[in-house]
């Protein structure tokens, strides 16, 4: 991989995995390569792959199974398909216990 492609190495890895998920080359439940294996394959530092995996997990595209690795998540929940002001919620706010009700206000559990 090369930064000269106009995007950071992390972004390039994210785009590559997203493309594989969108084209169904990676289906729900498919295991992603280990961080070390992906880093060796792409010629990047393991921390670059960790950052890419964490961002994808934050978006809900992949899930971490401690001690097992990263897997492609199932279909996205309805929350991820909303548009407008609801779509501006970040994965981080959802992770920390916020959710959106139908009136588009944010509530804390």
N, C-alpha and C positions, 0 to 999 in steps of 0.2 A: 504494500500500500504506500501511497505517496501523498503528502500534504499538498503537493502541487495541483491536485485535482480540484482545488478550491474549497475544500472542506476539511475540518480536522479529522484525524484518524478515527476518533471516537464516533463522529458523525457518519463517516463512511461505513463503519461496522454496523451502526444502527440502521442505516439505509439498506445495507445488504441483507440484514436479517428481516427487516420490514418487507422488502421485496419478496423474499422467500416465503414469508407468511402470506402475503397478499396473493401470490401466484400458486399457493397451496403446495409449494415444494416442501414446506414445513407445515404440518397439520397439527391441530390441537392434541396435546399430549406428547408430541415429538420432543426428544431430548436434544438440547443444544450441546455442542462440543464443550468440554471442560474449559475453564479459563486458560489454563496452560496450553492446551491443545490449540485453541483458537488463536492465542497469542503467537504460537510458533507458526501456525499456518499463515497468518496475516503478516508476520514479521514485525509485530508491535510488542510493547511491554504489557505484561499481564494487567497492570493497573489500568491501561487503556480499555481492555476488554471488560474488566470489572465495572468501570464507569459506564460503558455501553450497556451492559447487562442490567445494571441498576436503573438506568434511565428507562429501558424497555420495561422493566418490572414496574417502575413507577407509573408508566402509561397503561399498565395492565395487559401488555402483549405477551409477556412471559411471566412465569412464576418460579420462585426459588423453592427447592425442597432441601432443607438443611441435610448435609451429609450425602446428598444424592446428585445435586446439580440444578441446572435450569431447564425448564420445560415450557413449550408453547402453551399459552393459556387457552381455555375454551372460548366460545363466542363471548363477545363483550356484552356486559350488562347494559340495560336500557340507559343508564346514566351516561355512558360514553357516547351514545348516539344523539343526545340532546344538542340543540343548537342555541344560538343566542347567548344570553347572559349566563345560563347554566353551564355552558361549555367552557366558560372561563375558569371554572374550578380546577385547581391543580390536583394531580394525583396525591401530592403531599397533604393537602387539606383533607382528602378522603381518608388517607392512611391514619391521620390523627383524629378520626372520629367525627368528622363533619359529613353531613349528607344534605341533599337538596330535596325539598318537598315540592309538590306540584305547583305551589304558588311562587316558586323560584326564589324563595328565601333560604338562607343557610341556617341550619339548626345544629346544635351540638348535642350529641348523645349523652 
